[in-house]
Amino acid sequence: MKETIEQQIIEKPIQERLRQASHITVESALRNKVNLNIAWYDVHGEQQNQKFTISAGSVIEF
């Protein structure tokens, strides 16, 4: 069951994660790519996180 929940977490798009975010960390910005780590709290109060890579020219809204 836990594996299924973890898979569902990974499948969410970045825009949804940004709406849920408790904090966002820029892990690196190299070679036209930015690596973000987005953290949020789930319905059980446990902190979760997901990493995203954004390519140069991408637009995201906060």
Backbone torsions as a table, in degrees:
resi	resn	phi	psi	omega
1	MET	NA	-43.7	-178.7
2	LYS	-62.0	-37.5	178.8
3	GLU	-61.4	-39.4	179.0
4	THR	-63.2	-43.4	179.2
5	ILE	-62.8	-43.5	179.8
6	GLU	-63.5	-37.7	177.7
7	GLN	-65.2	-39.4	178.7
8	GLN	-64.1	-36.9	178.7
9	ILE	-61.8	-45.2	-176.1
10	ILE	-67.5	-28.8	-175.1
11	GLU	-79.2	-8.7	-178.8
12	LYS	-70.8	141.7	178.7
13	PRO	-74.3	160.9	-176.4
14	ILE	-59.8	-38.4	-178.4
15	GLN	-59.8	-40.6	178.1
16	GLU	-67.2	-41.2	178.9
17	ARG	-64.2	-37.4	178.6
18	LEU	-62.9	-37.3	178.3
19	ARG	-67.0	-30.6	-177.8
20	GLN	-91.6	-8.8	-168.0
21	ALA	-61.3	135.1	168.8
22	SER	-93.9	-31.2	170.6
23	HIS	-160.1	154.9	-177.7
24	ILE	-126.9	130.1	179.9
25	THR	-118.1	130.6	171.7
26	VAL	-87.2	111.4	-176.8
27	GLU	-82.9	-35.4	176.3
28	SER	-163.1	158.1	176.4
29	ALA	-141.6	90.4	-176.3
30	LEU	-135.6	145.8	172.8
31	ARG	48.9	53.3	176.2
32	ASN	63.7	22.6	177.0
33	LYS	-136.7	142.4	176.6
34	VAL	-118.5	129.2	177.4
35	ASN	-101.4	121.6	-179.4
36	LEU	-112.8	146.8	171.4
37	ASN	-119.6	113.3	-178.0
38	ILE	-104.7	125.5	-179.4
39	ALA	-115.0	146.4	178.7
40	TRP	-152.4	168.6	176.8
41	TYR	-106.2	131.8	179.7
42	ASP	-81.2	-178.2	-176.6
43	VAL	-64.6	-16.6	178.9
44	HIS	-95.0	2.2	-179.9
45	GLY	81.7	10.3	179.1
46	GLU	-92.6	138.0	179.6
47	GLN	-76.6	133.9	176.7
48	GLN	-122.1	161.9	173.5
49	ASN	-149.5	158.7	179.5
50	GLN	-146.0	140.0	-179.6
51	LYS	-101.7	142.5	178.9
52	PHE	-132.3	148.6	172.3
53	THR	-115.9	124.8	-179.0
54	ILE	-109.6	128.5	179.2
55	SER	-83.3	157.6	176.9
56	ALA	-55.9	137.9	179.5
57	GLY	89.7	-8.8	178.1
58	SER	-73.6	146.7	178.2
59	VAL	-119.3	128.5	174.6
60	ILE	-126.1	147.4	-179.8
61	GLU	-109.9	136.9	178.3
62	PHE	-99.8	NA	NA
